[in-house]
Amino acid sequence: MNELVHSTKSVATGRKTATPAKATKVIASRTNDPVRTMAGILEVATKEFANKGLSGARIDAIAEATHTSKRMIYYYYGSKEGLYVAVLEESYRRMRQIESELHLEDLEPEAALRRLVEFTFDHHACNEDYIRLVMNENIERGSYLAQSKSIQELNVPAILAIRSLYDRGVQQGVFRPGLDPVDIHASISALTFFNVSNRHTFGLIFKDKAQAAMSAARRTSVTEMVVRFVRK
């Protein structure tokens, strides 16, 4: 979508300047695909916020990269902070959507747990922007994510999926009883998040071990840690 430009000058062809009504029609013609426009804004804004944080991100840069205008971004998201919250929500939504496509309920409990850990490891390894967004929001003490009206609902399926596979495992005598699904989720997140969030400092301190932290061997190790923690 082209950037919206409002001018009081006549165009070179000698036509009269568009009246407000005509200008509105022009705007409408350039925004006939709002879903696509908003998706493009979110994609660019994700990288902007991930790289620079909320305070460093520039709406001007997002507008330029998406060939739109600040006015249009504010029209869709209300403010810079509103766009930031939307980016956070979309990042969580994408992850949870993919999780729902794992079909964990079709697998035996231990196989389902392994698949979930491996997916989480792979997702984090391939989505550094997601990790950086979460890190930045923790610097903000979660104050903007707390403003989201959907974040709780977005993450309920993740816990329900773990609860389901865990309860099946306990019933089959595969998993030990007494564990909290949220605690299992936290353990998976911690073991897979660190590999990305700390890989630069870890790499500086331990040199060639940074790449090893993202390797297939590390993936297997993390999976085994979680499975052995849950297994009876």
JOBELTA-V47452 format. One record per residue. N is the residue number from 1. PHI is phi in degrees with one decimal (* if undefined). BURIAL is 1 if it has 16 or more other C-alpha atoms within 10 Angstrom, else 0. Layout:
[[N,PHI,BURIAL] [N,PHI,BURIAL]]
//
This chain:
[[1,*,1] [2,-73.1,0] [3,-65.8,1] [4,-80.4,1] [5,-124.4,0] [6,-112.1,0] [7,-136.5,0] [8,-95.2,0] [9,-89.7,0] [10,-77.5,0] [11,-78.5,0] [12,-63.4,0] [13,-76.7,0] [14,93.2,0] [15,-69.9,0] [16,-71.5,0] [17,-61.8,0] [18,-63.6,1] [19,-73.4,0] [20,-52.8,0] [21,-64.3,0] [22,-67.2,0] [23,-62.6,1] [24,-62.8,0] [25,-65.5,0] [26,-64.3,0] [27,-59.6,1] [28,-60.7,0] [29,-68.1,0] [30,-93.8,1] [31,-124.9,1] [32,-80.7,0] [33,-133.8,0] [34,-62.5,0] [35,-63.1,0] [36,-66.7,0] [37,-62.0,1] [38,-65.6,0] [39,-63.6,0] [40,-64.7,1] [41,-63.5,1] [42,-63.5,1] [43,-62.7,1] [44,-69.9,1] [45,-64.0,1] [46,-58.5,1] [47,-69.1,1] [48,-62.8,1] [49,-71.3,1] [50,-65.4,1] [51,-80.6,1] [52,-120.8,0] [53,75.4,1] [54,-64.0,1] [55,-69.4,0] [56,-88.3,0] [57,-67.8,1] [58,-120.0,0] [59,-63.8,1] [60,-57.5,0] [61,-66.0,0] [62,-66.2,1] [63,-62.6,1] [64,-64.8,0] [65,-68.8,0] [66,-100.5,1] [67,55.2,0] [68,-127.3,1] [69,-132.4,1] [70,-58.7,1] [71,-58.7,0] [72,-68.1,1] [73,-61.9,1] [74,-67.5,0] [75,-62.2,0] [76,-78.3,0] [77,-118.6,1] [78,85.4,0] [79,-166.7,0] [80,-60.5,1] [81,-66.2,0] [82,-64.4,1] [83,-66.3,1] [84,-60.9,1] [85,-63.2,1] [86,-62.8,1] [87,-64.6,1] [88,-60.4,1] [89,-60.7,1] [90,-66.0,1] [91,-65.2,1] [92,-69.0,0] [93,-60.9,1] [94,-61.7,0] [95,-64.5,1] [96,-67.2,1] [97,-64.1,0] [98,-65.6,0] [99,-57.1,1] [100,-66.6,0] [101,-92.6,0] [102,-77.8,0] [103,55.1,0] [104,-62.1,1] [105,-67.0,0] [106,-88.4,0] [107,-107.8,0] [108,-63.0,0] [109,-50.5,1] [110,-68.9,1] [111,-64.1,0] [112,-65.6,1] [113,-64.5,1] [114,-61.2,1] [115,-62.7,1] [116,-64.6,1] [117,-65.5,1] [118,-63.2,1] [119,-60.7,1] [120,-62.7,1] [121,-59.8,1] [122,-65.9,0] [123,-59.6,1] [124,-65.6,1] [125,-63.6,1] [126,-100.3,0] [127,-134.1,0] [128,-62.8,1] [129,-59.8,1] [130,-61.3,1] [131,-62.1,1] [132,-65.8,1] [133,-61.8,1] [134,-64.3,1] [135,-62.2,1] [136,-63.1,1] [137,-69.6,1] [138,-69.1,0] [139,-62.6,0] [140,-80.5,0] [141,61.9,0] [142,69.9,0] [143,-67.6,0] [144,-86.0,1] [145,-63.4,1] [146,-65.4,0] [147,-82.0,0] [148,-69.5,0] [149,-90.0,0] [150,-122.2,0] [151,-62.8,1] [152,-63.7,0] [153,-63.8,0] [154,-61.9,1] [155,-97.5,0] [156,-59.5,0] [157,-58.0,0] [158,-63.4,1] [159,-72.6,0] [160,-62.4,0] [161,-64.9,1] [162,-67.3,1] [163,-58.5,1] [164,-63.4,0] [165,-68.8,1] [166,-68.6,1] [167,-61.2,1] [168,-63.2,1] [169,-66.6,1] [170,-65.9,1] [171,-62.3,0] [172,-86.9,0] [173,78.5,0] [174,-90.0,1] [175,-106.9,1] [176,-78.0,0] [177,-77.9,0] [178,91.7,0] [179,-94.0,0] [180,-97.1,0] [181,-55.6,1] [182,-67.0,0] [183,-67.5,0] [184,-62.7,1] [185,-59.6,1] [186,-63.6,0] [187,-66.5,1] [188,-61.7,1] [189,-62.1,0] [190,-61.7,0] [191,-72.4,1] [192,-96.1,1] [193,-73.5,1] [194,-57.1,1] [195,-57.6,1] [196,-97.5,1] [197,-63.9,1] [198,-114.2,0] [199,-69.2,1] [200,-73.0,0] [201,-68.1,0] [202,-61.8,1] [203,-67.1,0] [204,-66.1,0] [205,-78.0,0] [206,-109.8,0] [207,55.3,0] [208,-71.8,0] [209,-77.8,0] [210,-62.0,1] [211,-68.0,0] [212,-62.6,0] [213,-66.4,1] [214,-106.3,1] [215,-82.6,0] [216,-63.5,0] [217,-64.9,0] [218,-66.6,1] [219,-58.3,1] [220,-65.2,0] [221,-62.0,0] [222,-62.8,1] [223,-60.8,1] [224,-65.1,0] [225,-58.8,0] [226,-68.6,1] [227,-62.0,1] [228,-68.0,0] [229,-67.7,0] [230,-90.4,1] [231,-62.6,1] [232,-75.5,0]]
//
